[in-house]
């Protein structure tokens, strides 16, 4: 379902991350998923490597671009042997790490993988994007598969104020017309950030030059009233 709904990167977001790339750079995209950002980098001739913990996502990427260089690894445990000029994580994927201790380990690992003059650019979801508690499952997406079946996503939501975690308990259901063939549960959750919170974590792990934006046109952050934050980090 993700690959069908998110097959291509939004153009404004893609342009934002491309704006930091240079042909001589060695580039890394952690959490590259199905390659919707990585593949445009490849087609434009950039030297980029992708890593992800999902073999299924990387398989989708390789179906689209067989010569892509990817590795299936856990960012928490991965020991980067190479150094990169540019590392980016789009689409708020850092917010998937709701355990802040683990998030800091990942940020530290990424900092250690950067060359001295390298740049790390990424996005997180903002506290302003929280959803009100809804205890009833509702259909949020429905797509047709390549073999004519119907795949439905149902979810409900609740927000934990103490941990700033947004929970989306979800159920995927696969139908052949009206007949339910299979269902699968997913415990989807993200951490929503307040202004200044991520900056503190970045400083803690050793980044010294941090610029915060709230738009892909690189407008500086001045309050919490946005759905996401963007960070440009150097050390």
FENFEN-V945100 format. One record per residue. N is the residue number from 1. PHI is phi in whole degrees, 0 to 359 (999 if undefined). BURIAL is b if it has 24 or more other ideal C-beta (glycine too) atoms within 12 Angstrom, else e. D_LAST is the distance of its C-alpha to the last C-alpha in Angstrom with 2 decimals. Layout:
N&PHI&BURIAL&D_LAST  N&PHI&BURIAL&D_LAST
This chain:
1&999&b&38.09  2&301&b&34.35  3&293&b&34.75  4&287&e&37.69  5&283&e&36.17  6&234&e&32.65  7&284&e&33.51  8&234&e&31.58  9&287&b&28.36  10&302&e&28.96  11&298&e&28.75  12&294&e&26.70  13&289&b&24.03  14&299&b&24.13  15&299&e&23.90  16&300&b&20.78  17&287&b&18.90  18&295&b&20.68  19&296&e&19.52  20&267&b&16.02  21&274&b&17.74  22&228&e&18.97  23&300&e&21.72  24&275&e&19.98  25&283&b&16.99  26&263&b&17.07  27&245&b&16.69  28&232&b&16.86  29&242&b&18.48  30&291&b&18.73  31&58&b&21.80  32&288&b&23.30  33&58&b&26.76  34&275&b&29.61  35&87&b&27.54  36&293&b&28.17  37&264&b&24.76  38&298&b&24.32  39&298&b&27.80  40&300&b&27.46  41&297&b&24.40  42&297&b&26.66  43&292&e&29.63  44&266&e&27.74  45&89&e&26.90  46&275&b&23.21  47&272&b&22.11  48&226&b&21.12  49&240&b&21.54  50&243&b&22.28  51&229&b&22.41  52&200&b&24.40  53&271&b&26.47  54&258&b&29.55  55&296&e&31.87  56&295&e&33.93  57&295&b&31.16  58&294&b&30.21  59&296&e&33.95  60&298&b&34.16  61&299&b&31.32  62&292&b&33.12  63&296&e&36.39  64&275&b&34.97  65&218&b&33.02  66&302&e&34.31  67&267&e&32.12  68&295&b&28.77  69&267&b&26.66  70&224&b&25.96  71&223&b&25.65  72&267&e&26.98  73&217&b&24.64  74&264&e&23.62  75&301&b&19.90  76&292&e&20.47  77&249&e&21.85  78&288&b&20.40  79&258&e&18.89  80&292&b&16.86  81&268&e&18.29  82&257&e&16.78  83&251&e&13.35  84&238&b&12.88  85&281&b&11.86  86&213&b&12.32  87&234&b&12.93  88&221&b&14.99  89&227&b&17.29  90&274&b&19.99  91&62&b&22.97  92&69&b&21.57  93&296&b&21.75  94&301&b&19.12  95&295&b&21.87  96&293&b&24.13  97&271&b&22.51  98&281&b&24.56  99&276&e&23.98  100&294&b&20.92  101&299&e&20.56  102&293&e&20.47  103&299&b&18.05  104&294&b&15.49  105&298&e&16.23  106&295&b&15.61  107&299&b&12.23  108&295&b&11.34  109&300&b&13.06  110&293&b&11.28  111&301&b&7.74  112&292&b&9.72  113&272&b&11.30  114&273&b&8.57  115&294&e&8.89  116&305&e&6.57  117&259&e&7.19  118&280&b&7.77  119&229&b&8.12  120&245&b&9.42  121&233&b&12.44  122&200&b&15.08  123&233&b&17.98  124&226&b&19.74  125&278&b&23.30  126&264&b&24.18  127&302&b&26.77  128&292&e&28.99  129&269&b&29.65  130&295&b&31.48  131&256&b&34.97  132&290&e&38.06  133&298&e&39.75  134&222&e&42.13  135&272&e&44.16  136&250&e&45.89  137&293&e&44.71  138&228&e&44.68  139&288&e&44.31  140&249&e&41.04  141&209&e&41.12  142&211&e&43.81  143&224&b&43.66  144&263&e&46.14  145&275&e&45.35  146&295&e&46.32  147&258&e&49.50  148&84&e&50.70  149&272&e&49.70  150&244&b&48.12  151&250&b&44.88  152&243&b&44.42  153&248&b&41.51  154&243&b&42.50  155&211&b&40.27  156&232&b&40.36  157&212&b&37.65  158&205&e&36.91  159&242&b&34.04  160&262&e&33.19  161&298&e&32.23  162&295&e&31.15  163&264&e&28.55  164&58&b&27.89  165&255&b&28.90  166&263&b&30.88  167&257&b&33.40  168&230&b&35.22  169&301&b&37.90  170&227&b&39.03  171&229&b&41.93  172&265&b&42.25  173&231&b&45.89  174&253&b&47.36  175&241&e&50.74  176&251&e&53.51  177&58&e&55.12  178&263&e&55.93  179&267&e&55.67  180&284&e&52.62  181&266&e&51.69  182&201&e&48.56  183&224&e&46.12  184&215&e&42.70  185&267&e&40.80  186&224&e&37.06  187&264&e&35.23  188&270&b&32.50  189&209&b&30.10  190&221&b&26.82  191&267&b&24.80  192&256&b&24.84  193&263&b&22.09  194&269&b&22.76  195&301&b&20.87  196&90&e&18.01  197&294&b&18.27  198&295&b&15.44  199&304&b&13.10  200&297&e&14.17  201&295&b&13.55  202&296&b&9.96  203&294&e&9.40  204&298&e&11.72  205&270&b&9.99  206&117&e&6.77  207&284&b&4.64  208&248&e&5.00  209&239&e&6.04  210&231&b&8.69  211&243&e&11.96  212&248&b&14.97  213&235&b&18.03  214&238&b&21.43  215&213&e&22.82  216&285&b&22.32  217&269&e&23.14  218&65&e&19.85  219&275&e&21.69  220&293&e&19.68  221&291&b&20.50  222&226&e&23.13  223&195&e&24.91  224&269&e&25.56  225&274&e&28.16  226&223&b&26.52  227&273&e&26.69  228&208&b&23.03  229&241&b&19.53  230&239&b&16.88  231&230&b&13.12  232&243&b&10.65  233&234&b&7.04  234&222&b&3.79  235&219&b&0.00
